[in-house]
Every structure is written in structure tokens, then in C-alpha cells.
Amino acid sequence: MSFFDDDEPPPTEVTQTRPSRPTPPRARRPRRVPASDQHAIVVRRRVLAGVALIVLILVIVLIASVVGGGKREALETYGRNVSTIAKQSVENVSVPFFQAISGASSQQHGTVEEKINTLRAEAETQAMEAKKLSVPSGEEAAQRYFLQVLGMRTEGITKIGGLISVALGGGSESANAYKQIAGAMEIFLASDVVYSQRAAPLIEEALSANGASGQSIAASRFTPNIGWLETSTVTARITGKAAPTAGTAATPGTHGSTLVSVSVGGTALAPGELNHVSSGPNPTFDVKVEDAGEHPETNVRVNVTVTTAGKQYTAYNLIPQTSPGSASTVEVPIEGLPLNTGAKVEVYVEPVPGETNVENNKATYEATFS
């Protein structure tokens, strides 16, 4: 036995312990919500649903407003563009065109044809600009009519441009050329009707339906007056000479004309006072003349002279035929008047064969044009 045997510690027994299982949490008993709280929750949910519904409605209204505003803006832009081109058709084509052919026989040979060709090119340019317009939804029909209007005006100028040299030539075909020119003038009149009765009303209807009723479409009257549809009037105006009357010898009995009234745009001019005329620089005078004699008269000439800013502006038209005791109205356009300047307007009905008293044939008015 070893000396140290008594001192050794007794062997230690190792005991292995099993890991304890986690104690599962005890299930909680559901908390009972008081009835008053349940009611409050339901109320809050309904309020939130109502708020959500209102927000949804506001969003829909906002989107509709944005869409509607965009359409209205597109319609207004289209209307302004159409008005601009329609005005240019009158100011840049119609006015210089009728100025060019009036008294054309006194102009240098070839000058009138050159002017007409230039104006035809301008009319074609306007038609091309119209084709490029952005057309809002619903205005397709108005656009078709508008393009038709500009196309007809280009067609009329082209036809007359091809006839004017024959008319001015004075040969055997001259009389027929004047007749064809008068016929071509009906194309211009037709374009005026299509514009005023189709294109412009359709655009204005769309503007009104989308809340832009305050915007109007500009008028565009290419034909100065219906006298240009008469062969005798066309001949007289192009040659600068009055058309021949029925005969130089007056039929026995009284003959004469009476100037009844003069108006511009439906507003009658009053002698002895200053008349304010809202017509722009190109007013059309509606002159009413009565046959005060016992016999019909033909080709009664009515002259209008406007003196303003040191210049005289003169134009005339013919009444093809009058009847005893009946009144006829003729349109006499004056072009290029200065605005907001005092003017003297003189209207004179030339005496017919056999007329001796011409005191009732004339009138003078003071006016300003704006």
C-alpha cells in the first residue's frame, strides 16, 4: 500500500441532467370589449369610409376638371386659329383681289394676272396652314367644312385668273369671259355660305358646350357684295365703265330715283349728326333706293365716296333693275378706311335717262369708323 493511498479522494460520480423543457405560455383569455366601445369602433369605421368616399369623389372631380379644362383649352385654341386664318382670307386675299380686278382694263398688261397669281399662292398657303391645325375631338366636321371653304376660294381665284386676260383682250371671246367670271364669283359666295352656316356654327356650338361660350368665331365674307354675280356689273367694274342702259332715249313719262336710306351693318346713318360705325376698315354701305318714276329703270348706279384723313375712297354698285314705287337695296363696299378718324360720307344715285330733279338722289353724313 502506498503511503498516499489514504489521501486520494474518492471517485466522483458524474450525473448527466436533461435540459428542462420551456414552459409554454398560458393562453390568455380574450378580453371582452364593452358594448359602448364596439359602437364607437363601428362609428369610426363608417366615418373613415365616408371620408375615403369623399376623397375618391374629389379625385374623380379633379381629374374630370383637368380633362375638361384641357379639352376647352384645345377648343379655344382651335377657334382662335380658325378665326385668324378666316380673317387673313378676307384681308390678305379677298380685299386685294377685288381691288386688283376693279378697273383692271386701265392697268398695265400682265399686271393684273401677276397680282392674281400672287393672291392664288397666298390662298393656297392659307389652306395648307388650315390642314396643319390640331383639331380637337368633335370638331372634325367643322374642320372639313373650313378646308372646303378655303379650297373653294382658291378655286375661284384660279378660274378668274385664267379668264381675266381673255376678258381684257376685247376680242370675240371677251363677252363670254366676263360671263364666266361672274359665274366663278358664285364659288366665292358659296364659300361664304358654307363658312357662316356650317364651319363657324359648329365650332361655336362645341365651345359653348364646353363652357367657353364667351368666345366667338370671326366672320369671313369673301364676296364684297352680290353685284359681282351679275355679268353686267362684273363688266362695268373690270372695265371701269358703267354698263350700258336699256336705251339712251327715255320713255315718255316721269323718271327718277329717291335715296331712301343708308346703313352699315344694320345701323342706319343719320344726317346732321356724328355716326359711330363699328365696321372695321372695310365697311359695306347698304343703300336703299326707290324708283320714284312711272317706269322701270335698269343699271341704276349708286356711288359712295368717303373723305377722311386727306384722302377719298370711292366705290359704286349697280341696281340691275328697279320697279315704279318699289325700293331696292344695293351693297357698296369701301375698303381700307383709317379708323377712329372723322370722315364725310357722300352717297349719290346717278340720274336715269329722263330724270331732271336730282335733289332726292344724294345725302351726306358725318361718321367715324372703328
C-alpha positions, 0 to 999 in steps of 0.5 A, a space after each residue: 500500500 502506498 503511503 498516499 493511498 489514504 489521501 486520494 479522494 474518492 471517485 466522483 460520480 458524474 450525473 448527466 441532467 436533461 435540459 428542462 423543457 420551456 414552459 409554454 405560455 398560458 393562453 390568455 383569455 380574450 378580453 371582452 370589449 364593452 358594448 359602448 366601445 364596439 359602437 364607437 369602433 363601428 362609428 369610426 369605421 363608417 366615418 373613415 369610409 365616408 371620408 375615403 368616399 369623399 376623397 375618391 369623389 374629389 379625385 374623380 372631380 379633379 381629374 374630370 376638371 383637368 380633362 375638361 379644362 384641357 379639352 376647352 383649352 384645345 377648343 379655344 385654341 382651335 377657334 382662335 386659329 380658325 378665326 385668324 386664318 378666316 380673317 387673313 382670307 378676307 384681308 390678305 386675299 379677298 380685299 386685294 383681289 377685288 381691288 386688283 380686278 376693279 378697273 383692271 382694263 386701265 392697268 398695265 398688261 400682265 399686271 393684273 394676272 401677276 397680282 392674281 397669281 400672287 393672291 392664288 399662292 397666298 390662298 393656297 398657303 392659307 389652306 395648307 396652314 388650315 390642314 396643319 391645325 390640331 383639331 380637337 375631338 368633335 370638331 372634325 366636321 367643322 374642320 372639313 367644312 373650313 378646308 372646303 371653304 378655303 379650297 373653294 376660294 382658291 378655286 375661284 381665284 384660279 378660274 378668274 385668273 385664267 379668264 381675266 386676260 381673255 376678258 381684257 383682250 376685247 376680242 370675240 371671246 371677251 363677252 363670254 369671259 366676263 360671263 364666266 367670271 361672274 359665274 366663278 364669283 358664285 364659288 366665292 359666295 358659296 364659300 361664304 355660305 358654307 363658312 357662316 352656316 356650317 364651319 363657324 356654327 359648329 365650332 361655336 356650338 362645341 365651345 359653348 358646350 364646353 363652357 367657353 361660350 364667351 368666345 366667338 368665331 370671326 366672320 369671313 365674307 369673301 364676296 364684297 357684295 352680290 353685284 359681282 354675280 351679275 355679268 353686267 356689273 362684273 363688266 362695268 367694274 373690270 372695265 371701269 365703265 358703267 354698263 350700258 342702259 336699256 336705251 339712251 332715249 327715255 320713255 315718255 313719262 316721269 323718271 327718277 330715283 329717291 335715296 331712301 336710306 343708308 346703313 352699315 351693318 344694320 345701323 342706319 346713318 343719320 344726317 346732321 349728326 356724328 355716326 359711330 360705325 363699328 365696321 372695321 376698315 372695310 365697311 359695306 354701305 347698304 343703300 336703299 333706293 326707290 324708283 320714284 318714276 312711272 317706269 322701270 329703270 335698269 343699271 341704276 348706279 349708286 356711288 359712295 365716296 368717303 373723305 377722311 384723313 386727306 384722302 377719298 375712297 370711292 366705290 359704286 354698285 349697280 341696281 340691275 333693275 328697279 320697279 315704279 314705287 318699289 325700293 331696292 337695296 344695293 351693297 357698296 363696299 369701301 375698303 381700307 378706311 383709317 379708323 377712329 378718324 372723322 370722315 364725310 360720307 357722300 352717297 349719290 344715285 346717278 340720274 336715269 335717262 329722263 330724270 331732271 330733279 336730282 335733289 332726292 338722289 344724294 345725302 351726306 353724313 358725318 361718321 367715324 369708323 372703328 
